[in-house]
Amino acid sequence: MDDITFEKLNESFSDYDLIYNWCENKEIYEWFEQRRLTKDEIYSKYYNKIHNSKQKLLFIKCQNKPIGLIQYYKTDYLNENDLNQCNNVFEFDLFIGEVDCLSKGLGKTIVDKLNNLLFLEENADAIILRPFKRNIRAIKCYLKCGFKQIKEYDDVDTIGNSERYIVLIKYKK
């Protein structure tokens, strides 16, 4: 799957409309936003993220067609016992928005390419991920990509529902 590439999100209305259309599908928003967002909410949220230098937003493209979204950022989520030797830790979130691209094995390729980007271009020491424990499909993908589970914790999602999270880590080789 060498036809997976990443492209920076820009401020065109078509970019926002694409994200909005993806997030209309319960199979997508359940994991990423936890609820449907209006077009205005999508525009405001992603406009603010584009202008926040701490977060980078990238479209996932397959054969030059946008199929999903990545956001990555340097994180200060450090657990003394797990990450005390790491100064440059990144975290990312991603979703494949095109339903016909789900469960096709693209996730592993996307995560492997993103890991390479973070380790090589951003000089990450480690990458952590914090998916919902019930997001089995994502967790299986992350484990296939070399992440190791280090802990679990309870918190709330973006709309205040209680969730169990797991923390996964991958160190630079």
KOLGU-847568 format. One record per residue (C-alpha): chain; residue in three letters; x negated, y negated, z; residue number from 1. Coordinates in steps of 0.25 Angstrom, whole numbers, plus 5000, padded with zeros to 4 digits. Layout:
REM KOLGU-847568
ch  aa  px  py  pz  i
A  Ala  X  Y  Z  NUM
...
REM end
This chain:
REM KOLGU-847568
ch  aa  px  py  pz  i
A  Met  5000  5000  5000  1
A  Asp  4990  4990  4996  2
A  Asp  5001  4981  4990  3
A  Ile  5004  4976  5004  4
A  Thr  4999  4961  5006  5
A  Phe  5002  4950  5015  6
A  Glu  5005  4935  5011  7
A  Lys  5007  4923  5020  8
A  Leu  5021  4919  5023  9
A  Asn  5024  4905  5018  10
A  Glu  5035  4895  5020  11
A  Ser  5043  4898  5008  12
A  Phe  5058  4900  5010  13
A  Ser  5057  4913  5002  14
A  Asp  5047  4918  5013  15
A  Tyr  5057  4915  5024  16
A  Asp  5069  4921  5016  17
A  Leu  5061  4934  5014  18
A  Ile  5059  4935  5029  19
A  Tyr  5073  4931  5032  20
A  Asn  5078  4942  5022  21
A  Trp  5069  4953  5029  22
A  Cys  5074  4949  5043  23
A  Glu  5089  4950  5039  24
A  Asn  5086  4965  5039  25
A  Lys  5089  4972  5053  26
A  Glu  5078  4982  5050  27
A  Ile  5068  4970  5049  28
A  Tyr  5073  4960  5059  29
A  Glu  5075  4971  5070  30
A  Trp  5060  4972  5071  31
A  Phe  5055  4958  5067  32
A  Glu  5065  4947  5072  33
A  Gln  5075  4956  5080  34
A  Arg  5086  4948  5074  35
A  Arg  5090  4942  5061  36
A  Leu  5085  4928  5059  37
A  Thr  5092  4917  5051  38
A  Lys  5084  4911  5039  39
A  Asp  5082  4898  5047  40
A  Glu  5076  4907  5059  41
A  Ile  5067  4914  5049  42
A  Tyr  5062  4901  5042  43
A  Ser  5059  4894  5056  44
A  Lys  5052  4906  5062  45
A  Tyr  5043  4909  5050  46
A  Tyr  5041  4895  5047  47
A  Asn  5036  4893  5061  48
A  Lys  5027  4906  5060  49
A  Ile  5021  4901  5047  50
A  His  5017  4888  5054  51
A  Asn  5012  4895  5066  52
A  Ser  4997  4898  5063  53
A  Lys  4997  4909  5074  54
A  Gln  5005  4918  5066  55
A  Lys  5003  4922  5051  56
A  Leu  5015  4927  5043  57
A  Leu  5013  4936  5031  58
A  Phe  5022  4943  5021  59
A  Ile  5019  4957  5019  60
A  Lys  5019  4960  5004  61
A  Cys  5020  4973  4997  62
A  Gln  5017  4973  4982  63
A  Asn  5018  4957  4983  64
A  Lys  5032  4957  4989  65
A  Pro  5035  4952  5003  66
A  Ile  5040  4964  5012  67
A  Gly  5037  4959  5026  68
A  Leu  5031  4950  5036  69
A  Ile  5019  4949  5045  70
A  Gln  5016  4939  5056  71
A  Tyr  5003  4940  5063  72
A  Tyr  4996  4932  5074  73
A  Lys  4985  4932  5084  74
A  Thr  4991  4937  5097  75
A  Asp  4987  4934  5112  76
A  Tyr  4995  4947  5116  77
A  Leu  4983  4953  5124  78
A  Asn  4984  4964  5134  79
A  Glu  4972  4964  5143  80
A  Asn  4970  4979  5142  81
A  Asp  4973  4981  5127  82
A  Leu  4967  4969  5120  83
A  Asn  4957  4962  5129  84
A  Gln  4945  4964  5119  85
A  Cys  4953  4957  5108  86
A  Asn  4953  4942  5105  87
A  Asn  4960  4942  5091  88
A  Val  4973  4950  5092  89
A  Phe  4984  4949  5082  90
A  Glu  4998  4954  5082  91
A  Phe  5008  4955  5070  92
A  Asp  5022  4958  5067  93
A  Leu  5027  4962  5053  94
A  Phe  5039  4967  5046  95
A  Ile  5042  4973  5033  96
A  Gly  5055  4966  5028  97
A  Glu  5058  4973  5015  98
A  Val  5066  4985  5020  99
A  Asp  5062  4993  5008  100
A  Cys  5048  4992  5013  101
A  Leu  5050  4998  5026  102
A  Ser  5046  5012  5030  103
A  Lys  5037  5013  5017  104
A  Gly  5024  5013  5025  105
A  Leu  5021  4999  5022  106
A  Gly  5019  4995  5037  107
A  Lys  5006  5002  5039  108
A  Thr  5000  4996  5026  109
A  Ile  5005  4982  5031  110
A  Val  5000  4984  5045  111
A  Asp  4986  4989  5041  112
A  Lys  4985  4977  5031  113
A  Leu  4989  4967  5042  114
A  Asn  4979  4974  5052  115
A  Asn  4968  4972  5042  116
A  Leu  4972  4958  5040  117
A  Leu  4972  4955  5055  118
A  Phe  4959  4962  5058  119
A  Leu  4951  4957  5046  120
A  Glu  4957  4943  5043  121
A  Glu  4961  4939  5057  122
A  Asn  4950  4947  5064  123
A  Ala  4960  4953  5074  124
A  Asp  4954  4961  5085  125
A  Ala  4967  4968  5087  126
A  Ile  4982  4968  5082  127
A  Ile  4993  4971  5092  128
A  Leu  5008  4974  5088  129
A  Arg  5020  4973  5097  130
A  Pro  5032  4980  5090  131
A  Phe  5045  4984  5097  132
A  Lys  5043  4999  5102  133
A  Arg  5055  5003  5094  134
A  Asn  5049  4998  5081  135
A  Ile  5044  5012  5078  136
A  Arg  5041  5010  5063  137
A  Ala  5032  4998  5066  138
A  Ile  5025  5005  5077  139
A  Lys  5022  5018  5069  140
A  Cys  5016  5009  5058  141
A  Tyr  5007  5001  5068  142
A  Leu  5002  5014  5074  143
A  Lys  4999  5020  5060  144
A  Cys  4991  5007  5058  145
A  Gly  4982  5010  5070  146
A  Phe  4989  5002  5081  147
A  Lys  4989  5008  5095  148
A  Gln  5000  5006  5105  149
A  Ile  4995  4999  5118  150
A  Lys  5007  4996  5126  151
A  Glu  5022  4993  5126  152
A  Tyr  5030  4982  5133  153
A  Asp  5044  4976  5134  154
A  Asp  5048  4963  5129  155
A  Val  5059  4956  5121  156
A  Asp  5060  4954  5106  157
A  Thr  5062  4941  5098  158
A  Ile  5077  4940  5102  159
A  Gly  5075  4945  5117  160
A  Asn  5078  4960  5116  161
A  Ser  5070  4969  5125  162
A  Glu  5060  4977  5117  163
A  Arg  5049  4987  5120  164
A  Tyr  5036  4983  5112  165
A  Ile  5023  4991  5110  166
A  Val  5010  4985  5108  167
A  Leu  5001  4990  5097  168
A  Ile  4986  4987  5095  169
A  Lys  4976  4989  5084  170
A  Tyr  4962  4984  5086  171
A  Lys  4952  4980  5075  172
A  Lys  4943  4991  5071  173
REM end
